[in-house]
Amino acid sequence: MDHFNVIPYFIAVVDHQGFSPAAQALGISKSAISKRISQLEAHLGVRLLHRTTRKISLTEAGSRYYEYAAKANAEAQNAEDAVSQLQGEPKGKLKINAPMSFGLIHMAGLIPEFLLRYPKISIDLVMDDKAVDLIEHGFDVAIRNGELADSSLVARRLAPIHSIVCASPAYLERFGKPEHPNELTEHNCLLYSYSTNKDQWQFNKSEEQVCVHVDGNYRVNNSDALKQAVLKGLGIGRLPSFVAGNALRDGSLVNLFPDYRMPAKKVYAIYPERHYLPAKVRAFLDFAIEYFGEDYPYWDKGLFE
């Protein structure tokens, strides 16, 4: 066995705090990774890991080995990335994480177009509304909406996100149309539960700023599910334009306050900081900006004119 080839497996076990999560991230069996680590320990003549039924931890020798192995693995990755930049055509597997609604509505259309342009790249797209650790789960890039937490990750802006407070014609016929944002307190407002300001809706109009505390009988952690409830006439919802755009254009939903704007957010692509950006990641970022439309994304067409 080439013991240098075991270094990425050892690092994965340490970084993921266990054999099972490391095996999942690397796409191999738990028994295979355990066997390779045992062979490495036999070769070195020392135990690198303390193993218990609940967790693993580094021995003193393991800690020292990890210090040098991590540096070597990072340099090997840099070497691979540097070579990939010289390739005429991007290639390799690209693992992407995206929120469920945005993924279904927009990434599902982008990916086939991207693969037609770059046939030597393969895509593993995972859609999940929960924020995941890119390093831990082996993602090359992730799509994120809204505000980003401070981290060592690099963020590239792809497009703006505008939120619109809307309702169905049926709801408005039954309960009346609010003429000012302050009147939302008298209505059933449906909330996106993952939002940091889910029950505080802010509106801006020239010099006027309005912040309204809203509430309702339905909270959900998926924007498309929220849209379905608004379409059914259950209540009023604050929806991103990338979710509500088509329904607003065809009249299924009504923009309640067209003279007001809500604070804009952004769609970002985030990825681990690396000395050389892999060609496959650079190709995806450039393509996504082109596909979405950057400052004027296609999903906003006709909504703010």
C-alpha angles and dihedrals in degrees: 000000000000100000093198088066089060093062095087090051093050091048091048092053091051096043093046093042095232149037097253098054090042091051090049092051093048095043097237134109123276091236092053094053092044091052092051093050090049090051090050091051090049090051093050094041093228138091111250100182137041106220125203132162090258106037149350128236135183123260118220089264090045092053092053093045091049092052092060097032092055091053092048092048092049091051091048089052090049090051091051092048092048091053092046090058089061094054115106093224127032113246143168139066118316117196113201132185121201138169113265101244096041090044095052096042102039114005091053088063096040098052098062091048090049093050092049089057094042107032094168091065121083121204131216104187117189117187118202133144091215116090109244132197106258095203095046094049097038099244119162093200139358133201115228131183125208129358119003126220117236110266144138089266122110117236126204119190113234105174143333124266120215122192122215128194107222146160138190121263088243092058092048092049090052101041105018131247118281110234096199132030090243088067090067088087086073094054138073103257118194116217138214101223098206093059115107090219098033096147099033111076117188125202130188129198119167103299094346120099121184128186116188128190107221135185140177147162099269134061123172136173096222125073096209091053088050090052091052090055091050091049090052090057097248094133149303120308139192104224134177112247090238087065101035100034100100093042091051092049095050094043098248087121130032125218101230098198110029092163091059129070126205120217109283122234131189144240110233136188110215127191139166115278111255134172091236120029108227113247092236091056093046090050091051094049093049092046093049092053090049093046097047096042100241108230093014107037118196092241090066094055111135096359101100104028 
